Amino acid sequence: MAKILDRDQFADVQQATRQHLRQHGCGAYTFEDGLALTALSGWKRPQRVLELGTALGYTACCLAHGCASARVDTIEGDATHVALAREQIARHALTHRIAVHHGQFDEILGQLEAGYDLAFFDGFAPPPPIIARVRDLLAIGGILVCANLQLGRGSAARQLAQDLDDASRWQDLASIESGRTAVRLKLNAE
Ligand SMILES: C[S@@+](CC[C@H](N)C(=O)[O-])C[C@H]1O[C@@H](n2cnc3c(N)ncnc32)[C@H](O)[C@@H]1O
């Protein structure tokens, strides 16, 4: 499906995120497989990308890099992360293609227009109502990439697994990050 890439252009941002996490003691755990995201973006050629969980901007840069015409809307609640992400994104000359929205996921999602071609969830455990809203914002044929599936617990995790495994609504494309990140294609508006 997606082309295999072997050089991570944004390894410096990933490294800065790991260092920041050690100092800040926050939730900015960087995604492990940015190359897989870049490859997915290169395969899908999204014009509009939505990301939940910017941290320092590593995965937003990876997604933008995969498709030169893609515009990324990324959401982050921590003001320090927002400032650092904007710096990293500017250093990589991607400011014109990545908009960092400062606020909580539920608040910002309510302000965005539907029609995204690719959405990436990388907050903590994915809450089913947030993933349902992300689904609404995806175009039919759009791709949901949902990380941190192993972090969910109890009924919310069970409900999410059930939602994502509903073959009448999603086509299962693959998984990345050794199965911890689901990749699904939205089949219809239901
Ligand atoms: C796992 S990190 C994202 C890592 C980033 N995608 C990367 O690979 O470098 C999750 C980020 O989501 C933010 N976050 C978590 N829950 C949030 C919420 N409900 N609203 C807004 N931001 C949130 C955290 O502050 C954190 O920076």
The ligand as an SDF file (V2000), in Angstrom:
LIG
                    3D

 27 29  0  0  0  0  0  0  0  0999 V2000
    0.9590   11.6240   22.6850 C   0  0  0  0  0  0  0  0  0  0  0  0
    1.1450   13.3700   22.6120 S   0  0  0  0  0  0  0  0  0  0  0  0
    1.1620   13.7270   20.8740 C   0  0  0  0  0  0  0  0  0  0  0  0
    2.4750   13.3500   20.2560 C   0  0  0  0  0  0  0  0  0  0  0  0
    2.6910   13.8930   18.8630 C   0  0  0  0  0  0  0  0  0  0  0  0
    1.6320   13.5120   17.9540 N   0  0  0  0  0  0  0  0  0  0  0  0
    4.0230   13.3560   18.3870 C   0  0  0  0  0  0  0  0  0  0  0  0
    4.0470   12.2700   17.8320 O   0  0  0  0  0  0  0  0  0  0  0  0
    5.0500   13.9680   18.6840 O   0  0  0  0  0  0  0  0  0  0  0  0
   -0.4990   13.8830   23.0530 C   0  0  0  0  0  0  0  0  0  0  0  0
   -0.6750   15.3900   23.0600 C   0  0  0  0  0  0  0  0  0  0  0  0
   -2.0820   15.6360   23.1200 O   0  0  0  0  0  0  0  0  0  0  0  0
   -2.3470   16.6820   24.0220 C   0  0  0  0  0  0  0  0  0  0  0  0
   -3.7100   16.4260   24.5440 N   0  0  0  0  0  0  0  0  0  0  0  0
   -4.1330   15.3400   25.2460 C   0  0  0  0  0  0  0  0  0  0  0  0
   -5.4470   15.4200   25.4840 N   0  0  0  0  0  0  0  0  0  0  0  0
   -5.8840   16.5740   24.9320 C   0  0  0  0  0  0  0  0  0  0  0  0
   -7.1590   17.1940   24.8060 C   0  0  0  0  0  0  0  0  0  0  0  0
   -8.2580   16.6320   25.3350 N   0  0  0  0  0  0  0  0  0  0  0  0
   -7.2540   18.3540   24.1350 N   0  0  0  0  0  0  0  0  0  0  0  0
   -6.1390   18.9370   23.5870 C   0  0  0  0  0  0  0  0  0  0  0  0
   -4.8930   18.3840   23.6580 N   0  0  0  0  0  0  0  0  0  0  0  0
   -4.7720   17.2220   24.3170 C   0  0  0  0  0  0  0  0  0  0  0  0
   -1.2470   16.5780   25.0870 C   0  0  0  0  0  0  0  0  0  0  0  0
   -0.9990   17.8420   25.6980 O   0  0  0  0  0  0  0  0  0  0  0  0
   -0.0510   16.0760   24.2640 C   0  0  0  0  0  0  0  0  0  0  0  0
    0.7590   17.1410   23.8240 O   0  0  0  0  0  0  0  0  0  0  0  0
  1  2  1  0
  2  3  1  0
  2 10  1  0
  3  4  1  0
  4  5  1  0
  5  6  1  0
  5  7  1  0
  7  8  2  0
  7  9  1  0
 10 11  1  0
 11 12  1  0
 11 26  1  0
 12 13  1  0
 13 14  1  0
 13 24  1  0
 14 15  1  0
 14 23  1  0
 15 16  2  0
 16 17  1  0
 17 18  1  0
 17 23  2  0
 18 19  1  0
 18 20  2  0
 20 21  1  0
 21 22  2  0
 22 23  1  0
 24 25  1  0
 24 26  1  0
 26 27  1  0
M  CHG  2   2   1   9  -1
M  END
$$$$
